[in-house]
Amino acid sequence: MGKKDIQQLEAVAREFDMTEEERRDFGDFIEEEKESGNVGTKHERGDFTYQELRQKAREFLGLG
């Protein structure tokens, strides 16, 4: 993950009021998603757009 991608992940974690532990687990969740083929559309590396990260945060937190 690039610096800008990490900044976006941090911003989404703040938006969803994640604890530090949840933030770390969310990062792991995102990496697992990419490894299993559930990639984003941001570019060819499969990173997620900000909106996609927000949706992944909802999934991660069980918010539907």
N, CA, C and O atoms as CSV, one atom per row, in Angstrom:
chain,resi,resn,atom,element,x,y,z
A,1,MET,N,N,0.835,-1.171,0.000
A,1,MET,CA,C,0.000,0.000,0.000
A,1,MET,C,C,0.885,1.242,0.000
A,1,MET,O,O,1.864,1.328,0.741
A,2,GLY,N,N,0.521,2.196,-0.844
A,2,GLY,CA,C,1.267,3.443,-0.897
A,2,GLY,C,C,0.864,4.385,0.225
A,2,GLY,O,O,-0.124,4.161,0.924
A,3,LYS,N,N,1.656,5.453,0.382
A,3,LYS,CA,C,1.403,6.418,1.451
A,3,LYS,C,C,0.002,7.025,1.360
A,3,LYS,O,O,-0.688,7.153,2.371
A,4,LYS,N,N,-0.416,7.397,0.144
A,4,LYS,CA,C,-1.745,7.994,-0.023
A,4,LYS,C,C,-2.843,6.985,0.321
A,4,LYS,O,O,-3.866,7.343,0.905
A,5,ASP,N,N,-2.618,5.713,-0.049
A,5,ASP,CA,C,-3.599,4.671,0.272
A,5,ASP,C,C,-3.734,4.503,1.787
A,5,ASP,O,O,-4.839,4.340,2.303
A,6,ILE,N,N,-2.608,4.542,2.490
A,6,ILE,CA,C,-2.636,4.417,3.952
A,6,ILE,C,C,-3.348,5.622,4.564
A,6,ILE,O,O,-4.106,5.476,5.523
A,7,GLN,N,N,-3.104,6.814,4.008
A,7,GLN,CA,C,-3.779,8.006,4.508
A,7,GLN,C,C,-5.300,7.879,4.337
A,7,GLN,O,O,-6.063,8.284,5.214
A,8,GLN,N,N,-5.726,7.320,3.216
A,8,GLN,CA,C,-7.154,7.134,2.999
A,8,GLN,C,C,-7.714,6.108,3.981
A,8,GLN,O,O,-8.806,6.293,4.519
A,9,LEU,N,N,-6.975,5.037,4.212
A,9,LEU,CA,C,-7.408,4.018,5.165
A,9,LEU,C,C,-7.540,4.636,6.556
A,9,LEU,O,O,-8.503,4.360,7.272
A,10,GLU,N,N,-6.572,5.472,6.940
A,10,GLU,CA,C,-6.623,6.161,8.231
A,10,GLU,C,C,-7.839,7.077,8.306
A,10,GLU,O,O,-8.510,7.124,9.337
A,11,ALA,N,N,-8.133,7.805,7.228
A,11,ALA,CA,C,-9.275,8.719,7.207
A,11,ALA,C,C,-10.587,7.958,7.366
A,11,ALA,O,O,-11.478,8.402,8.090
A,12,VAL,N,N,-10.708,6.828,6.699
A,12,VAL,CA,C,-11.923,6.014,6.817
A,12,VAL,C,C,-12.039,5.479,8.241
A,12,VAL,O,O,-13.131,5.462,8.810
A,13,ALA,N,N,-10.933,5.048,8.815
A,13,ALA,CA,C,-10.962,4.547,10.197
A,13,ALA,C,C,-11.434,5.638,11.155
A,13,ALA,O,O,-12.214,5.366,12.068
A,14,ARG,N,N,-10.968,6.868,10.955
A,14,ARG,CA,C,-11.427,7.982,11.805
A,14,ARG,C,C,-12.918,8.253,11.579
A,14,ARG,O,O,-13.672,8.478,12.526
A,15,GLU,N,N,-13.325,8.227,10.312
A,15,GLU,CA,C,-14.736,8.484,9.986
A,15,GLU,C,C,-15.661,7.503,10.700
A,15,GLU,O,O,-16.756,7.868,11.127
A,16,PHE,N,N,-15.213,6.257,10.826
A,16,PHE,CA,C,-16.031,5.216,11.453
A,16,PHE,C,C,-15.674,5.019,12.935
A,16,PHE,O,O,-16.073,4.028,13.547
A,17,ASP,N,N,-14.928,5.960,13.498
A,17,ASP,CA,C,-14.570,5.937,14.929
A,17,ASP,C,C,-13.965,4.610,15.370
A,17,ASP,O,O,-14.304,4.093,16.434
A,18,MET,N,N,-13.074,4.063,14.557
A,18,MET,CA,C,-12.417,2.805,14.910
A,18,MET,C,C,-11.373,3.040,15.995
A,18,MET,O,O,-10.691,4.065,16.015
A,19,THR,N,N,-11.267,2.077,16.883
A,19,THR,CA,C,-10.187,2.104,17.868
A,19,THR,C,C,-8.882,1.784,17.146
A,19,THR,O,O,-8.898,1.380,15.983
A,20,GLU,N,N,-7.769,1.961,17.822
A,20,GLU,CA,C,-6.466,1.652,17.223
A,20,GLU,C,C,-6.392,0.172,16.830
A,20,GLU,O,O,-5.866,-0.171,15.771
A,21,GLU,N,N,-6.923,-0.692,17.688
A,21,GLU,CA,C,-6.930,-2.125,17.381
A,21,GLU,C,C,-7.808,-2.426,16.163
A,21,GLU,O,O,-7.419,-3.195,15.284
A,22,GLU,N,N,-8.992,-1.816,16.120
A,22,GLU,CA,C,-9.867,-2.001,14.957
A,22,GLU,C,C,-9.191,-1.493,13.692
A,22,GLU,O,O,-9.307,-2.114,12.635
A,23,ARG,N,N,-8.484,-0.365,13.789
A,23,ARG,CA,C,-7.790,0.193,12.635
A,23,ARG,C,C,-6.753,-0.797,12.093
A,23,ARG,O,O,-6.665,-1.013,10.884
A,24,ARG,N,N,-5.975,-1.390,12.989
A,24,ARG,CA,C,-4.971,-2.387,12.561
A,24,ARG,C,C,-5.654,-3.594,11.929
A,24,ARG,O,O,-5.225,-4.090,10.888
A,25,ASP,N,N,-6.720,-4.059,12.569
A,25,ASP,CA,C,-7.452,-5.208,12.036
A,25,ASP,C,C,-8.107,-4.879,10.695
A,25,ASP,O,O,-8.183,-5.734,9.813
A,26,PHE,N,N,-8.576,-3.649,10.543
A,26,PHE,CA,C,-9.160,-3.213,9.276
A,26,PHE,C,C,-8.107,-3.234,8.168
A,26,PHE,O,O,-8.390,-3.663,7.050
A,27,GLY,N,N,-6.915,-2.781,8.471
A,27,GLY,CA,C,-5.816,-2.844,7.497
A,27,GLY,C,C,-5.523,-4.280,7.083
A,27,GLY,O,O,-5.314,-4.565,5.904
A,28,ASP,N,N,-5.508,-5.176,8.057
A,28,ASP,CA,C,-5.301,-6.600,7.760
A,28,ASP,C,C,-6.444,-7.135,6.897
A,28,ASP,O,O,-6.223,-7.899,5.957
A,29,PHE,N,N,-7.660,-6.726,7.229
A,29,PHE,CA,C,-8.840,-7.139,6.465
A,29,PHE,C,C,-8.717,-6.699,5.006
A,29,PHE,O,O,-9.005,-7.478,4.097
A,30,ILE,N,N,-8.298,-5.476,4.782
A,30,ILE,CA,C,-8.144,-4.958,3.423
A,30,ILE,C,C,-7.093,-5.767,2.667
A,30,ILE,O,O,-7.306,-6.122,1.508
A,31,GLU,N,N,-5.982,-6.057,3.298
A,31,GLU,CA,C,-4.937,-6.847,2.638
A,31,GLU,C,C,-5.429,-8.259,2.324
A,31,GLU,O,O,-5.119,-8.800,1.263
A,32,GLU,N,N,-6.189,-8.857,3.235
A,32,GLU,CA,C,-6.745,-10.192,2.995
A,32,GLU,C,C,-7.732,-10.169,1.833
A,32,GLU,O,O,-7.768,-11.095,1.022
A,33,GLU,N,N,-8.530,-9.109,1.758
A,33,GLU,CA,C,-9.472,-8.974,0.645
A,33,GLU,C,C,-8.715,-8.961,-0.679
A,33,GLU,O,O,-9.092,-9.653,-1.625
A,34,LYS,N,N,-7.658,-8.180,-0.740
A,34,LYS,CA,C,-6.878,-8.081,-1.977
A,34,LYS,C,C,-6.226,-9.417,-2.331
A,34,LYS,O,O,-6.214,-9.823,-3.493
A,35,GLU,N,N,-5.686,-10.097,-1.315
A,35,GLU,CA,C,-5.032,-11.385,-1.548
A,35,GLU,C,C,-6.012,-12.444,-2.041
A,35,GLU,O,O,-5.634,-13.339,-2.797
A,36,SER,N,N,-7.266,-12.345,-1.616
A,36,SER,CA,C,-8.261,-13.339,-2.031
A,36,SER,C,C,-8.938,-12.974,-3.348
A,36,SER,O,O,-9.859,-13.662,-3.790
A,37,GLY,N,N,-8.477,-11.884,-3.978
A,37,GLY,CA,C,-9.012,-11.518,-5.287
A,37,GLY,C,C,-10.108,-10.474,-5.269
A,37,GLY,O,O,-10.595,-10.072,-6.326
A,38,ASN,N,N,-10.506,-10.025,-4.084
A,38,ASN,CA,C,-11.522,-8.974,-3.967
A,38,ASN,C,C,-10.816,-7.622,-4.017
A,38,ASN,O,O,-10.585,-6.992,-2.985
A,39,VAL,N,N,-10.481,-7.189,-5.214
A,39,VAL,CA,C,-9.665,-5.991,-5.377
A,39,VAL,C,C,-10.527,-4.782,-5.707
A,39,VAL,O,O,-11.678,-4.896,-6.128
A,40,GLY,N,N,-9.919,-3.617,-5.497
A,40,GLY,CA,C,-10.587,-2.366,-5.801
A,40,GLY,C,C,-10.328,-1.930,-7.230
A,40,GLY,O,O,-9.636,-2.604,-7.994
A,41,THR,N,N,-10.899,-0.792,-7.567
A,41,THR,CA,C,-10.829,-0.293,-8.943
A,41,THR,C,C,-9.951,0.944,-9.084
A,41,THR,O,O,-9.950,1.574,-10.142
A,42,LYS,N,N,-9.209,1.304,-8.052
A,42,LYS,CA,C,-8.424,2.534,-8.074
A,42,LYS,C,C,-7.367,2.515,-9.180
A,42,LYS,O,O,-7.186,3.510,-9.882
A,43,HIS,N,N,-6.676,1.399,-9.336
A,43,HIS,CA,C,-5.688,1.229,-10.404
A,43,HIS,C,C,-5.329,-0.241,-10.530
A,43,HIS,O,O,-5.900,-1.088,-9.844
A,44,GLU,N,N,-4.390,-0.538,-11.402
A,44,GLU,CA,C,-4.086,-1.936,-11.731
A,44,GLU,C,C,-3.555,-2.752,-10.552
A,44,GLU,O,O,-3.590,-3.982,-10.602
A,45,ARG,N,N,-3.065,-2.106,-9.500
A,45,ARG,CA,C,-2.585,-2.856,-8.325
A,45,ARG,C,C,-3.737,-3.405,-7.499
A,45,ARG,O,O,-3.534,-4.245,-6.623
A,46,GLY,N,N,-4.949,-2.932,-7.778
A,46,GLY,CA,C,-6.107,-3.441,-7.064
A,46,GLY,C,C,-6.444,-2.702,-5.785
A,46,GLY,O,O,-7.249,-3.178,-4.984
A,47,ASP,N,N,-5.831,-1.539,-5.587
A,47,ASP,CA,C,-6.162,-0.763,-4.393
A,47,ASP,C,C,-7.594,-0.238,-4.501
A,47,ASP,O,O,-8.172,-0.160,-5.585
A,48,PHE,N,N,-8.134,0.112,-3.354
A,48,PHE,CA,C,-9.521,0.548,-3.271
A,48,PHE,C,C,-9.634,2.072,-3.344
A,48,PHE,O,O,-8.769,2.790,-2.843
A,49,THR,N,N,-10.696,2.554,-3.965
A,49,THR,CA,C,-11.004,3.980,-3.938
A,49,THR,C,C,-11.496,4.326,-2.532
A,49,THR,O,O,-11.764,3.438,-1.722
A,50,TYR,N,N,-11.610,5.617,-2.255
A,50,TYR,CA,C,-12.105,6.046,-0.943
A,50,TYR,C,C,-13.504,5.497,-0.685
A,50,TYR,O,O,-13.786,4.996,0.404
A,51,GLN,N,N,-14.370,5.590,-1.674
A,51,GLN,CA,C,-15.736,5.074,-1.518
A,51,GLN,C,C,-15.726,3.558,-1.288
A,51,GLN,O,O,-16.506,3.044,-0.486
A,52,GLU,N,N,-14.846,2.851,-1.990
A,52,GLU,CA,C,-14.752,1.400,-1.788
A,52,GLU,C,C,-14.253,1.091,-0.381
A,52,GLU,O,O,-14.723,0.141,0.246
A,53,LEU,N,N,-13.301,1.886,0.125
A,53,LEU,CA,C,-12.815,1.683,1.491
A,53,LEU,C,C,-13.935,1.915,2.505
A,53,LEU,O,O,-14.030,1.203,3.505
A,54,ARG,N,N,-14.778,2.906,2.246
A,54,ARG,CA,C,-15.914,3.157,3.133
A,54,ARG,C,C,-16.855,1.949,3.150
A,54,ARG,O,O,-17.350,1.565,4.210
A,55,GLN,N,N,-17.098,1.360,1.998
A,55,GLN,CA,C,-17.950,0.174,1.933
A,55,GLN,C,C,-17.291,-1.004,2.656
A,55,GLN,O,O,-17.958,-1.753,3.370
A,56,LYS,N,N,-15.997,-1.161,2.468
A,56,LYS,CA,C,-15.270,-2.237,3.157
A,56,LYS,C,C,-15.306,-2.031,4.668
A,56,LYS,O,O,-15.374,-3.001,5.423
A,57,ALA,N,N,-15.261,-0.777,5.112
A,57,ALA,CA,C,-15.349,-0.494,6.550
A,57,ALA,C,C,-16.704,-0.940,7.089
A,57,ALA,O,O,-16.785,-1.509,8.178
A,58,ARG,N,N,-17.765,-0.684,6.329
A,58,ARG,CA,C,-19.104,-1.129,6.750
A,58,ARG,C,C,-19.135,-2.654,6.873
A,58,ARG,O,O,-19.666,-3.194,7.844
A,59,GLU,N,N,-18.562,-3.342,5.882
A,59,GLU,CA,C,-18.502,-4.814,5.926
A,59,GLU,C,C,-17.715,-5.266,7.143
A,59,GLU,O,O,-18.159,-6.134,7.895
A,60,PHE,N,N,-16.550,-4.677,7.331
A,60,PHE,CA,C,-15.653,-5.041,8.440
A,60,PHE,C,C,-16.338,-4.861,9.793
A,60,PHE,O,O,-16.197,-5.700,10.682
A,61,LEU,N,N,-17.075,-3.768,9.943
A,61,LEU,CA,C,-17.733,-3.471,11.215
A,61,LEU,C,C,-19.108,-4.104,11.345
A,61,LEU,O,O,-19.768,-3.949,12.373
A,62,GLY,N,N,-19.548,-4.823,10.303
A,62,GLY,CA,C,-20.847,-5.489,10.336
A,62,GLY,C,C,-22.011,-4.515,10.235
A,62,GLY,O,O,-23.078,-4.760,10.798
A,63,LEU,N,N,-21.810,-3.411,9.519
A,63,LEU,CA,C,-22.862,-2.413,9.383
A,63,LEU,C,C,-23.672,-2.586,8.109
A,63,LEU,O,O,-24.583,-1.804,7.839
A,64,GLY,N,N,-23.351,-3.586,7.339
A,64,GLY,CA,C,-24.127,-3.883,6.135
A,64,GLY,C,C,-23.861,-3.084,4.944
A,64,GLY,O,O,-24.488,-3.296,3.906
